[in-house]
Amino acid sequence: MSKQQWQIPATEGLGFQLKKGQVIRVTDIEGEQVADFVAYREDDISERLDPSVTMDALHAMKVKPGDRIYSNKYSPMFTIIKDTVGQHDWINSACRPEMYELLYNKRDHTSCYMNLNAALAPFEIPAPDQHYPFNIFMNTIIQPSGQISIEKPLSKAGDYIELRAEMDLVVAISACPCAESLCNGYKCTPIRVDII
């Protein structure tokens, strides 16, 4: 039985507290939808989830059950418990209005940057210059040539990842609003979040 459950509508965000030892499940309800995921230490917001530190600590760009996700201070923030997809992104920053202007010539587009800022605001976490999330379900391919392509997520309807909190946290998640590329299969859909 889920202790808490939310459904994040397509293109929107959610913020909540997660206590040490609690497990969060992030589910792709319809499939092929990215969830930008950030977290801050509840009692010291200078400590946050850090993709580059995680890759450094794991010596890997892919994570699997049993792996830790680290903070910018090299402390474990989460342990991956289950993962039905196995393909996520650690290298792309959150989409933001300027990105949509540059890549798609669209002004004032909804973005993960704005969604995450709004989700964190009730917890008095100020907007950073940029968010560097764990991009759950995002399928980024790095070619041997060094070219990077964003392909359609491998997640199907009902696929999920479960993470156990290793400290008290504030978490924010954005159901990525990019319908302009393969990032979300050209269609934005909702994300479900359970504390189990």
Secondary structure, DSSP 8 states (H G I E B T S, - for coil): --SEEEEE-TT-EEEEEE-TT-EEEEEESSBS--EEEEEEETTEEEEEB-HHHHHHHHT-SS--TT-EEEBTTS-EEEEEEEESS---BSS-----HHHHHHHH--SS---HHHHHHHHHGGGT----S----EEET-EEEE-TTS-EEEE----BTT-EEEEEESS-EEEEEEE----SSGGGTT----EEEEE-
